[in-house]
Amino acid sequence: MFRFRKEAILAAKIPLSRVHQSQVIDRRILEVVKSGNYILGPESKAFEKELAAYFGVKHVVLSSSWTAAVHLLHIAQGIKPGDEILVPSLTAFPSIEPMIHCGAKPVFCDIDDTYTIDPEDARKRITKRTVGILPVHLYGRPANLDAFMKLAKEHNLWIIEDCAQSHGAKWKGKRAGSYTEHAAFSFYPSKNLTVYGDGGAIATQDDEIARKVTMLRNHGRKDKYLHEKVGFNLRFNEIQAAVGREQLKVLDDLNAGRRRAADGYRRELAGVKNLVLPPDDKDGQTESVYHMFVIRLKDNDTREGLGKALKEQGIETGVHYPVPNHQQPAITELYGQLPSLPRTEDYTQRILSLPMFPSITDEEVKTVANAINAYLK
Ligand SMILES: Cc1ncc(COP(=O)(O)O)c(C=O)c1O
C-alpha cells in the first residue's frame, strides 16, 4: 500500500508553468458577463490606469497581444522600410515580427552571460540606418538599461523595452518598462501577469504615441463614425481586463513565489558539476522576477538526455529557445545566411528551462533538483 502511494506521488506531474486562479477572479468574470459590456469599457480603462500606476509610466494602452501592441507602436513611431533595429537573436520570434511587417530590418545581436543583449556587441552593429534598440528582459531579468540608454543617447536612437517576460522586475529600483520612452507587455497565459488568454499593452511616456496607438487599435477612430486613419481591430476585452486587474493586485506576491522557488533551486543545485545556474541579483542593479529558471548544461547531449529523464519522472521542461532567430527559416529566407553569433549559438544548444510558477512547492522544487542531481552524478 505504502509503495503504491509513493509511486503515485512520484508520478505526479510538475508542469513547466501553472496559471494563478482564484474564486475572486471567477466571480469577477461572471460579473462582467452579466454587465453586458464586453469591449474597451470601464474595466479596460481601469486596467490601463492601474497598470500605468504600477509600472510608473504616463500611459498604458491595451491591445490584443504584445505583437499587436508593438505593431501599432511601430506604425505610430513611423518605422519605415530600410530602418534597422538592434535586437537580441535569443528571444521569442514575435519580438521581431512587427518591425519586419513595417519593412524594417532586425539587426541581430549576441547576448552576454546574463542571456540579455550584449551592449558592446550591439554598439558594433550600429549603422546610419539604425533607428532603435529593442532590449528584451529575457527570463524576467532586466537587460543592461544604463548601457542602452547611453548608446541611444549617443546615436539618437529610441528604445522599446520588451517586457513580455518581466512584469514587476526592477532595474536600479525602478520597474522594467519605466526606464525608457516605450515598453511592451504580454499577458499570454504563462506570463507573470496574465489575463486568461492573449493580451498585451504598450507603456509610453509620450502623449502623442499613446493617442495614435489608442486610435489605431480601434479602426483609426477619432470618434464613433469618424476615422482619422485606416486602422485595425486590435482591441481589448472587458472580461480579460477584469481578470488582469485581479492578477495585478497579487502580482508582487506571485513574483515573490517565483523568487522563493529560484532560491530553492539555487540551494538544492549549488555546487552541481557541469551545471550553470541563472545569473542572480547580487550586482545590486537588477531585481529579477524569474519568468523562467534556466540552467545551462555541459553540451547538447546532456541537455537532451536530462530533459528526457525528467520527462519520464513527470517533470516538464522547456527550451527557450532552441533555434536562435537569426537562424530561423523565415529569416534566412528573407535575408540569407546571417553572421554567426557565437554565444547565442552555443547557449541555445545547452539551456534548459525548469518548472517555474508562483505556487510551486518547496517539495516540488526538491523533487526536480534531486532528479537533476541523480542524472548528472
Ligand atoms: C520576449 C517576448 N516577446 C514577445 C512575445 C509576444 O507576446 P504575445 O504572444 O503577447 O504577442 C513573447 C511571448 O511569447 C515573449 O516572450
The ligand as a Gaussian input file, in Angstrom:
#p B3LYP/6-31G(d) Opt

LIG

0 1
 C       10.085000      38.065000     -25.068000
 C        8.744000      38.017000     -25.762000
 N        8.418000      38.993000     -26.634000
 C        7.238000      38.995000     -27.270000
 C        6.291000      37.994000     -27.050000
 C        5.000000      38.036000     -27.794000
 O        3.904000      38.167000     -26.950000
 P        2.403000      37.890000     -27.457000
 O        2.249000      36.401000     -27.528000
 O        1.539000      38.523000     -26.406000
 O        2.260000      38.538000     -28.773000
 C        6.582000      36.984000     -26.131000
 C        5.613000      35.904000     -25.869000
 O        5.816000      34.796000     -26.255000
 C        7.836000      36.977000     -25.468000
 O        8.151000      36.039000     -24.597000

